Amino acid sequence: MKVLLDKFKEVSFSVLPITLIVVVLNFTVAPVEMDLFLRFLLGAFIIIIGLAVFLWGAEIGISAIGTLMGEYVAKSKSIKKVFIIGFVLGFLITVAEPDLLILANQVSSAMGGAIAPNLIVGVVSVGVGVLVAAGFLRILFNVKFSRAFAVIYGVIFLIFAFVSEEFQAIAFDASGATTGAMTTPFILAMGLGVSKLKGSNAGEEDSFGLVGMASAGPILAVMIMSLVFGADKIQGTAEVFEPTRGIFGPIVEILGSTFLESLVALLPITLLFIVFNFVIFKLRKREFLRIMIGMIYTYLGLVLFLTGVNAGFLDVARLIGSKVAGLDNVLIFPLLGLVIGMVVVLAEPAVYVLSNQVEEVTTGYIPRKLILATLSIGVSLAVFLSTLRIIIPELKIWMILVPGFIIAIILSFFVPPLFVGIAFDSGGVASGPMTATFVLAFTQGAADMIPTADVLRDGFGVIAMVAMVPIIAIMILGLLFKFKTKKEGVESVQ
């Protein structure tokens, strides 16, 4: 129980900053209707409870299953078997990711239903499955992060040149949407499980990077899909935004649908674990029950968290975005984006899972708080750049994404391998449900208000930006650690 109380305290300090920002804006430059404001406050309370319960459950449920699966893969001597298992696990954990389901519906709607949401989910899940399998093989064959990511993103940007601007944004957004609250803890744990049993000196380094590999799969899959289907341009127009009124009604309505969505999200991997345990793991009854209880807590926490975000935060974020963008002082919008990006990432479930694993694997050498601070700065800059894209129509998404990833790849050859894996993982975890939902709604609200902005194109590009900038931020942190280590080495010799 003490662990759960500690989670509540930790989560409260993370959610309160973004809550206070909205409260201040509501009573100053961007007032919203009272029922929406009260629903936002209630949503923040639900998020705190849900996130604490989710993190506690994920620690004893999802992470434990992922580690067991990873260790099983590491024991296998068949490359074919490793690839098939990696693909199946990657596919199953992605196919019902709540973030991906939301994005798929948005994309399908924007295209006038030309491509069904289920097809988008299937294509993206295949992409994740293939790259998770490739990530397992990278660990087992000791392929360096820098080389693997250079090849992957080299192929991505080769295809990138032939894809329409709209699908460039959607492809990178799909990358962020797949590494959400469900997927990230599981993939991180699998990477840790494989690296534990690999038996090499690079075990610590190989504990990270699998999420980064998985994140690249959706980019390739969506771009290839756009070329195969000839979906050159998005058809259709964005629906007119109308906030849902009421305090409790919208929460109850979303709670009902979220119960089912979250159950579908957890069911495939839970059933797979039960089968594996019966045939392979054969855990003691007490250990098996502990993991299953953890999955129940994970489920309840996920339901509450997603309900709080979707029912409480979505409408208010979009309204505030439109009101702030409509102010006479055009600088307030990007500056507010800078502040929102800095605090909203601290409420991401996956960010805590990653930062805790970094501190644990490195035995405190890389403190959790330092990772959180670096990601906060990275997402802050990402949201700031996204607001500039909305204000400046000449600023295209490729002008930021292409140089950004090129810089990241170049840095990967000079940064310690441990930081390369953490960096690419951080790009995935930073663009989870809290960041993507709140920031996406905020920028879409602004794009509604600014005549030169395109709601669909500029909105979809936000998640892509949030997924890219933290990679560079962690790389720079890695360089600083490298210089610090060298300096300490010289001083010790003297």
Secondary structure, DSSP 8 states (H G I E B T S, - for coil): -HHHHHHHHHHHHHHHHHHHHHHHHHTTT----HHHHHHHHHHHHHHHHHHHHHHHHHHHTHHHHHHHHHHHHHH---HHHHHHHHHHHHHHHHHT-HHHHHHHHHHHHHTTTSS-HHHHHHHHHHHHHHHHHHHHHHHHTT--HHHHHHHHHHHHHHHHTTS-HHHHHHHHHHHHHHSSTTHHHHHHHHHHHHHHHH-STTHHHHTSSHHHHHHHHHHHHHHHHHHHTT--S--S----------SSHHHHHHHHHHHHHHHHHHHHHHHHHHHHIIIII---HHHHHHHHHHHHHHHHHHHHHHHIIIIIIHHHHHHHHHHHHTSS-TTHHHHHHHHHHHHHGGG-HHHHHHHHHHHHHTTTSS-HHHHHHHHHHHHHHHHHHHHHHHH-TT--THHHHHHHHHHHHHHHTTS-HHHHHHHHHHHHHHTSHHHHHHHHHHHHHHHHH-TT--HHHHHHHHHHHHHHHHHHHHHHHHHHHHHHHHHHHHHHH-
